[in-house]
Amino acid sequence: MSEPLESDPSLLVVVLDVNASAWSKSPLTVGNALQQMVIFINAYLALKPENNLVVLAANKRECKCLYPADRTTTIERDIRVYEQFRVVDATVLSGVQSMLSGAEAMVGDPNLGIEEGQTLMSRALSRALCHIHRVVEGTKSKVWSRMLVLSAADDAPREYISLMNTIFAAQRMGVLIDICKVFGGDSVFLQQAAEITGGNYLKVDTNGESMLQTLMFTCLADHYTREVLVAPTNETIDFRATCFCHKRVVDIGYVCSVCLSIFCELAPVCSTCQTKFSFRIARSESAQSNGVLKQSPKPAAATVAMSSLTLS
C-alpha cells in the first residue's frame, strides 16, 4: 500500500447511533451531541475542498443515508453561512429528526435479536464500506477513507459474526474506524473494531461537554497527519468472542475446526456447517505406560470432560 501524501483527499463516513431508547438514558441529549458532531463535520470539510463526506444513521430497525440525500430537499438560503456547511447541517439534522420521530412506534425485531437499547451497527458499517468502495473505485486519484462512529447503544451479541466480518473487510481495505462512545460501559465489539483497523476508541465524560474537543484533537487528522501524532492508547481491550449458540460473550469456548464457529457448550454437531464430531477420552502417557488403559475406549458422550474433537 502506498504512503499517504499531504495533498491526498480524504473520505469520511460518519455513522450516527440514533437509538431513542439508548439516548433517553444518557445525560447528554441527542440534540447537543448532534450540534457538536455537525461542528466537527464542518471542520473536516474546511480542511480541504476535495474531501468527501457520507453520513449514515442507524437505530434498532433501520439504517439510512442522510448525506448525500437520495432526494433533493428545499433549504432556505442564508448568505451568512457557507453554502456547503448549510446544506450538510440542514440535511443531517432533518434526517435525524425524522428517524427519531418515527422511532417511537418501533420495537426491537425479535427475528434479528435486537432489543430496545441496541442498534444495527453491523448493517451501518457494511453500508459505509459500500459507499467507500463506490467512491474509491470511481475516483482516479488516491482517496484515504475512514469512519467515525458515534455510539450510545449497547452491543447486540447476535451481530457479532456480521460485525467482525465487516471489521476485517475494513482492515483489508485500509479503512480506519474511530469510535466515540458517549454513554454506558465500553463496547466490546467497537473496541475491537478500532484496535484491528488502527483507529481510536474514545470514551467521553458523562455530561458530554468535552465531546467536540475530543473529536477535534483525535479524529480530525487524516492518514498523513496521524503518522506524526501520538494517538491515545487503550490498555484495557476486551478481545473475548461471542458464542454462536447462545450469543453470549465467553472466556473459554469450543471452536469448530471446519468453519471456526465458537460454542460455549460441547456439541456433537456444528450448528453452522453441520459437521459431525467424534469424542475420544484423552489418555496421558503415564497411563498408557502403566497399562491402565490398554484398549481404545468407545466414543464418549458429549458431556465427558477433557475430551478432544476429531472429525468423523
C-alpha positions as CSV (number, residue, x, y, z in Angstrom):
1,M,0.0,0.0,0.0
2,S,1.3,3.5,-0.9
3,E,2.1,6.0,1.7
4,P,-0.3,8.9,2.3
5,L,0.6,12.3,1.0
6,E,-0.4,15.7,2.4
7,S,-2.3,16.6,-0.8
8,D,-4.4,13.4,-0.9
9,P,-8.1,13.9,-0.3
10,S,-10.0,12.0,2.3
11,L,-13.4,10.3,2.6
12,L,-15.1,10.4,6.0
13,V,-18.1,8.2,6.7
14,V,-19.9,9.3,9.9
15,V,-22.2,6.7,11.5
16,L,-24.7,8.1,13.9
17,D,-26.4,6.0,16.5
18,V,-29.9,7.5,16.8
19,N,-31.5,4.8,19.0
20,A,-34.0,6.8,21.0
21,S,-34.1,4.2,23.8
22,A,-30.4,4.5,24.4
23,W,-30.3,8.3,24.2
24,S,-33.1,8.6,26.7
25,K,-30.8,7.1,29.4
26,S,-27.8,9.3,28.5
27,P,-27.1,12.6,30.4
28,L,-26.0,14.0,27.1
29,T,-29.0,14.8,24.9
30,V,-29.1,13.7,21.3
31,G,-29.6,17.3,20.2
32,N,-26.4,18.5,22.0
33,A,-24.4,15.6,20.6
34,L,-25.6,16.3,17.1
35,Q,-24.7,20.0,17.4
36,Q,-21.1,19.1,18.3
37,M,-20.9,16.5,15.6
38,V,-22.1,19.0,13.0
39,I,-19.3,21.4,14.0
40,F,-16.8,18.6,13.7
41,I,-18.1,17.8,10.2
42,N,-17.8,21.4,9.1
43,A,-14.2,21.5,10.4
44,Y,-13.5,18.4,8.3
45,L,-14.9,19.9,5.2
46,A,-13.0,23.1,5.7
47,L,-9.6,21.3,5.7
48,K,-9.6,20.5,2.0
49,P,-12.2,21.3,-0.7
50,E,-11.5,17.8,-2.2
51,N,-12.7,16.0,1.0
52,N,-15.7,13.7,0.6
53,L,-18.4,13.1,3.3
54,V,-21.1,10.5,3.8
55,V,-23.4,10.5,6.9
56,L,-25.3,7.4,7.9
57,A,-27.8,7.0,10.8
58,A,-28.9,3.7,12.4
59,N,-31.3,2.6,15.1
60,K,-32.8,-0.7,16.2
61,R,-34.7,-1.3,13.0
62,E,-33.2,0.5,10.0
63,C,-30.1,2.3,8.6
64,K,-30.4,5.4,6.3
65,C,-28.1,7.5,4.4
66,L,-28.6,11.1,5.4
67,Y,-26.0,12.8,3.3
68,P,-25.7,12.9,0.4
69,A,-29.5,12.8,0.3
70,D,-31.3,10.5,-2.1
71,R,-33.8,13.2,-3.0
72,T,-33.4,17.0,-3.2
73,T,-34.7,18.9,-0.2
74,T,-35.7,22.5,-0.1
75,I,-33.3,24.5,2.1
76,E,-33.6,28.2,2.8
77,R,-30.7,30.3,1.7
78,D,-28.6,32.1,4.2
79,I,-25.8,34.4,3.0
80,R,-24.2,34.4,6.4
81,V,-23.4,30.6,6.2
82,Y,-21.1,28.8,3.8
83,E,-23.2,27.0,1.2
84,Q,-21.8,23.5,1.8
85,F,-22.0,23.8,5.5
86,R,-25.6,24.9,5.3
87,V,-26.7,22.0,3.1
88,V,-24.9,19.4,5.2
89,D,-26.2,20.8,8.5
90,A,-29.8,21.1,7.4
91,T,-29.8,17.6,5.7
92,V,-28.3,15.8,8.6
93,L,-30.4,17.4,11.3
94,S,-33.6,17.0,9.4
95,G,-32.8,13.3,8.7
96,V,-32.0,12.5,12.3
97,Q,-35.2,14.3,13.5
98,S,-37.2,12.3,11.0
99,M,-35.8,9.0,12.3
100,L,-36.2,9.9,15.9
101,S,-39.9,11.0,15.4
102,G,-40.7,7.7,13.7
103,A,-38.8,5.6,16.2
104,E,-41.4,5.9,18.9
105,A,-43.7,3.3,17.3
106,M,-40.8,0.9,16.7
107,V,-39.9,-2.1,18.8
108,G,-37.0,-4.4,18.7
109,D,-37.2,-7.1,16.0
110,P,-37.2,-10.5,17.7
111,N,-36.2,-12.2,14.4
112,L,-33.0,-10.1,14.4
113,G,-32.4,-10.5,18.1
114,I,-32.2,-6.7,18.5
115,E,-33.5,-5.3,21.8
116,E,-34.7,-1.8,22.7
117,G,-31.3,-0.5,23.8
118,Q,-29.3,-2.0,20.8
119,T,-28.6,-0.7,17.3
120,L,-28.0,-2.4,14.0
121,M,-24.3,-1.3,13.9
122,S,-23.1,-4.1,11.6
123,R,-25.6,-3.0,8.9
124,A,-24.5,0.6,9.2
125,L,-20.8,-0.3,8.9
126,S,-21.4,-2.6,6.0
127,R,-23.3,0.1,4.1
128,A,-20.4,2.5,5.0
129,L,-17.9,0.1,3.3
130,C,-20.2,0.0,0.2
131,H,-20.1,3.8,0.0
132,I,-16.3,3.8,0.4
133,H,-15.8,1.2,-2.3
134,R,-18.0,3.1,-4.7
135,V,-16.1,6.4,-4.2
136,V,-12.7,4.8,-4.3
137,E,-13.4,2.9,-7.5
138,G,-15.0,5.9,-9.1
139,T,-12.0,8.3,-8.4
140,K,-8.8,8.3,-10.4
141,S,-6.7,9.8,-7.6
142,K,-5.9,8.1,-4.3
143,V,-8.6,8.6,-1.6
144,W,-7.9,7.7,2.0
145,S,-11.0,6.6,3.8
146,R,-12.0,6.3,7.4
147,M,-15.1,6.0,9.6
148,L,-16.3,7.8,12.7
149,V,-18.9,6.0,14.8
150,L,-20.9,7.9,17.4
151,S,-22.3,5.2,19.6
152,A,-24.7,5.3,22.6
153,A,-26.4,1.9,22.5
154,D,-25.3,-1.5,23.9
155,D,-23.7,-4.3,21.9
156,A,-26.0,-6.7,20.2
157,P,-24.5,-10.2,20.6
158,R,-26.3,-11.6,17.6
159,E,-24.4,-9.1,15.4
160,Y,-21.0,-10.5,16.4
161,I,-20.5,-12.6,13.2
162,S,-21.5,-9.9,10.7
163,L,-19.8,-7.1,12.6
164,M,-16.5,-9.0,12.8
165,N,-16.7,-9.7,9.1
166,T,-17.2,-6.0,8.4
167,I,-14.2,-5.1,10.7
168,F,-11.9,-7.5,8.8
169,A,-13.1,-6.2,5.5
170,A,-12.4,-2.6,6.6
171,Q,-8.9,-3.7,7.7
172,R,-8.3,-5.3,4.3
173,M,-9.4,-2.1,2.5
174,G,-7.2,0.1,4.8
175,V,-10.2,1.9,6.3
176,L,-9.7,3.3,9.8
177,I,-12.6,3.1,12.3
178,D,-12.7,5.7,15.0
179,I,-15.2,5.2,17.8
180,C,-16.8,7.8,20.1
181,K,-18.7,6.2,23.0
182,V,-20.8,8.7,24.8
183,F,-22.8,6.6,27.3
184,G,-22.8,3.4,29.3
185,G,-20.0,0.9,29.5
186,D,-17.3,0.2,26.9
187,S,-18.4,-1.5,23.7
188,V,-16.5,-4.8,23.4
189,F,-17.2,-5.1,19.6
190,L,-16.4,-1.5,18.8
191,Q,-13.2,-1.6,20.9
192,Q,-12.0,-4.5,18.7
193,A,-13.0,-2.5,15.6
194,A,-10.8,0.4,16.5
195,E,-7.9,-1.8,17.5
196,I,-7.9,-4.0,14.5
197,T,-8.3,-1.2,11.9
198,G,-5.8,1.2,13.6
199,G,-8.4,3.7,14.7
200,N,-9.1,5.4,18.0
201,Y,-11.5,4.4,20.7
202,L,-12.7,7.4,22.7
203,K,-14.9,7.5,25.8
204,V,-16.2,11.0,26.6
205,D,-17.2,12.2,30.0
206,T,-20.6,11.7,31.4
207,N,-22.0,15.1,30.6
208,G,-20.5,15.2,27.1
209,E,-19.1,18.7,27.3
210,S,-15.7,17.5,26.1
211,M,-17.1,15.6,23.1
212,L,-16.2,18.2,20.5
213,Q,-12.8,18.8,21.9
214,T,-12.0,15.1,21.9
215,L,-13.2,14.7,18.3
216,M,-11.1,17.7,17.1
217,F,-7.9,16.5,18.7
218,T,-8.1,12.8,17.9
219,C,-10.4,12.2,14.9
220,L,-10.0,15.2,12.7
221,A,-6.5,14.4,11.5
222,D,-6.2,12.4,8.2
223,H,-3.9,9.5,7.5
224,Y,-0.9,11.7,6.6
225,T,-1.2,13.8,9.8
226,R,-1.7,10.8,12.1
227,E,1.7,9.4,11.3
228,V,3.3,12.3,13.2
229,L,0.8,12.4,16.1
230,V,0.7,10.4,19.2
231,A,-2.7,8.8,19.4
232,P,-4.4,7.9,22.7
233,T,-4.0,4.3,23.7
234,N,-6.5,1.9,25.3
235,E,-4.8,-0.5,27.6
236,T,-7.9,-2.5,28.5
237,I,-9.3,-4.0,25.3
238,D,-11.6,-6.9,25.6
239,F,-11.0,-9.4,22.8
240,R,-13.5,-12.0,24.0
241,A,-15.7,-13.6,21.4
242,T,-19.4,-14.3,21.3
243,C,-20.6,-17.9,21.1
244,F,-22.7,-18.8,18.0
245,C,-25.2,-20.9,20.0
246,H,-26.5,-18.6,22.8
247,K,-24.9,-15.3,21.6
248,R,-23.1,-14.8,24.9
249,V,-19.6,-13.4,25.4
250,V,-17.4,-16.3,26.6
251,D,-13.9,-16.5,28.1
252,I,-13.3,-20.2,27.1
253,G,-15.2,-22.0,24.4
254,Y,-15.1,-24.7,21.7
255,V,-14.2,-24.0,18.1
256,C,-15.3,-25.9,15.1
257,S,-12.2,-27.0,13.1
258,V,-14.0,-26.6,9.8
259,C,-15.8,-23.2,9.9
260,L,-14.3,-21.8,13.1
261,S,-17.6,-21.3,14.8
262,I,-17.4,-20.7,18.5
263,F,-19.6,-22.5,21.1
264,C,-19.9,-22.2,24.8
265,E,-21.0,-25.8,25.3
266,L,-19.8,-29.1,23.8
267,A,-22.0,-30.3,21.0
268,P,-21.8,-33.4,18.7
269,V,-22.8,-31.5,15.6
270,C,-21.7,-28.0,14.5
271,S,-24.9,-25.9,14.1
272,T,-23.2,-23.7,11.4
273,C,-21.7,-26.2,8.9
274,Q,-23.4,-29.4,10.2
275,T,-20.1,-31.2,10.7
276,K,-20.3,-34.2,13.0
277,F,-17.6,-34.8,15.6
278,S,-16.5,-37.9,17.5
279,F,-15.2,-37.6,21.0
280,R,-12.4,-39.6,22.5
281,I,-11.0,-39.6,26.0
282,A,-7.6,-38.0,26.3
283,R,-5.1,-40.5,27.7
284,S,-1.9,-39.4,29.3
285,E,1.5,-41.0,28.5
286,S,1.9,-42.2,32.1
287,A,-1.5,-44.0,32.0
288,Q,-0.5,-45.7,28.8
289,S,2.8,-46.9,30.1
290,N,1.3,-48.2,33.3
291,G,-1.2,-50.2,31.3
292,V,-4.1,-48.5,32.9
293,L,-5.8,-48.0,29.6
294,K,-4.9,-51.0,27.4
295,Q,-7.8,-50.8,25.0
296,S,-9.1,-47.9,23.0
297,P,-12.3,-46.6,24.6
298,K,-15.5,-46.2,22.8
299,P,-16.6,-42.7,21.7
300,A,-17.6,-40.9,24.9
301,A,-20.7,-38.8,25.3
302,A,-20.7,-35.1,24.8
303,T,-20.6,-34.5,28.5
304,V,-17.2,-36.2,29.1
305,A,-14.7,-33.6,30.4
306,M,-11.2,-33.1,28.9
307,S,-12.2,-34.6,25.5
308,S,-10.6,-33.8,22.2
309,L,-12.5,-33.1,19.0
310,T,-11.8,-35.0,15.8
311,L,-13.7,-35.1,12.5
312,S,-15.6,-38.3,11.9
